[in-house]
Amino acid sequence: MKNLKIRVKESDIEDKIYTFGVCLNEEKYKEIIGEILKYSEIKGYLQNLINITNF
């Protein structure tokens, strides 16, 4: 079985890699979902901004 790995850009220098698979406790799950939601909100905001400025 392969694990799903998600890389999160922490800064210009540091990345975090989260692995979905065997041992994922509730705290790590919350942290990962929080990062995904934060990215989704930013992406949605930027897309709306682009749509508004493109007439």
N, C-alpha and C positions, 0 to 999 in steps of 0.2 A: 504494500500500500504506500502511495506517495503522500507526502504532506503538502499542504498549500502554504506558501510563504508569501507574506506581504511585507514590502519594504516601506517604511515611513521615514520621510526626510525630516530629521530633527533640526538641522542647521546646515550651513554650507559645508561643514566638516563631518558631521556625524549623522548616521542613519541608524534606525532601529529595524530589526527584522523580527517579525512575529511568525511563528509556525503554528498552523492549525493541524492538529492530529492527535497525538497520544495524550499528553498531560497538559490540559488547559484549565486552570482554576477560574473561579468566578471573577476574581479581581482582574486577572489578565484579560478575560473575555470582555469585561466592562471597558477596560482601557482601549482595547482594539476597536470595539464598536464605537466608542467615543471619537477615536481618530477618524474612522470611516465617515461618521456623521458630520464631523467638523469639515472634512474635505468635501463632502457632498454639498453642504450648505454654502461653502465658499465657491464651489464650482457653479452651483445654481445661481448665486448672486451675480457672479461674473457673466454668466450666460444671459441673465436678464438685463444687465447693464449693456452688453453688446447689442442685444435686441432693441433696446431703447434708442441707442445711438445710431443704429443703422436704419435709415429711413427708406 
